Amino acid sequence: MTGEARNGQVPLSKDEERILSEIEDLLTETDPDLVREVSETTVYTQPLRSMKVAVAVFVVGVLVMVTTLSTSFLLAFVGFLVMLGAALTLERNARQVGRTGLRAAVGSGRTTGLRDAVGGTRAKVREQMRDRFRRGDQGRT
């Protein structure tokens, strides 16, 4: 980033870049766990984690409400309260993350596990069906 200023930012001098590099190297040597944690976390890490937990708790609340509705109105109401609390937590964290954070989470590799588990199987089945269809066409001609 040496040279001319970009986007109104003043570039670092060569001496400042060298000092910064030395500080980074020293920190990597003395506390690699901190370096790893700082490099892996973002401003959105904790709210996104809370949103995942809130969705799981919401599903548990739905299950409690549906399964206990015929036996106990009080337990079904408790399930509803669990759902309500989870929905409020989800909404609050979604506001905190915002649209930019959700785009960053979708673009990150951490969410691909769920995407592959849910949507990946559908894509695999679709691809297998296409392959079978193509083989069937080739075998007949």
N, C-alpha and C positions, 0 to 999 in steps of 0.2 A: 504494500500500500504506500510505498514511498513514491515521491513524485508530487504531482499536483493533487489538490484537495478534491475529494469526491463527495457529492451530495452535501456540501457545506461542512464536511468533516475535515479537520486538520490532520494531515498524515503524520505518522511518527518518524522521528529522525532515525538514522541507522543506529546510533548509540542507544536510543530508547527501545528500538526493536531488539537489540542485542541483550539489553538488561531484562526485558520482558521474557525473552527466550531463556535466559539463565534462571529466572525465577520459576518459569514453568518446568524446566528440567530438574531443579532442586526440589520442587513440590512433588514431581513424579517419583523422584528417588525416595523422599522422606515419607510420603503418605499416598501410595498408589490407590488405596481404597477410596480416599476422598476424591482423587482425580477421576476414578471410574464413576463414582456416584454423581459427581457434578456434570460429567460429560453425558450421562444417561438421563438425567432428570431435566424437566423443563418446568415452566410456570404452570403448565396444564397437567402435570403428572398426578398430583394429589386429587384435584377435582375429577379427573377422568376415572381414577381408581374408585372414588366415592360414587360416581355415577354407575359404575359396574356393580358395586355392592348394592346400591339402591334398586337397580333393576332386579337383582336376585332376590332381595327382600320383598319387593313388590310381587314377584311371582309366588313366593312363599305365602304372602298375605292372601293372594287370590286362591291358592290351594286350600289354605285354612278356611277361608270364607265359604268356598264351594262345598268342601267336604263336611263342614260342621253345620251348615245352614239347616239341614233337615233334623239334626239332633239337638242343637243348642243355639238359640238365638244369641246368647251372650258370647259364646266362642266365635260365632260368625261376625258379630260386631267387633270383637277384638281383631279378627282377620281384616276387617274393613279399616280399622284404625291403623294397623300395620301397613296396609296398602296406602292409606292417606299420608302417613309419615314418610314412606319411601318415595311417594310421588312428589311431596314437597321438597325432600332432599334432592331428588333428581332435578327438579326445576331450578332450585337454588344453585346447584353446581353447574347446570347447563348455562345459566345466566353468567356465572363466573367465568366459565370457559369461553363462551361466546362463539360466534360463527368461525372466527379465525382459528381458535383452538380445536374445534371439531374438524375443520379441514386438515389441520396439522395431524390430528390423531388418525384420521382416515388415511392420510398419506404415509404415516409411519408404518414400519414393519411390525410393530407390536400388535396391531389389530388384525393382522392377516390370519392369525390362528383361528379366530372365531369365524372370519370370513371363509376360510378354507373348510372349516368343519361344517358350516351351514350351507354356503353357496358353492363351495368347491365340489361337493358330491353331485350336485345338480349338473354342474358343468362337465364332470367326468362322465356321468350317465349320458348326457347329450352327445358328447364326443364319441362314446362307445356306440351309440345308436347310429351316428353318422358313418362310423367306420363299417359297421355291419351292413348298412344300406349301400355303401360304396362297394363292398365286397360282393354283395348280392347282385348289383348291377354289372360288375365286371365278370362274374361267373356266368351270367346269362348271355353275354354278348359274344 
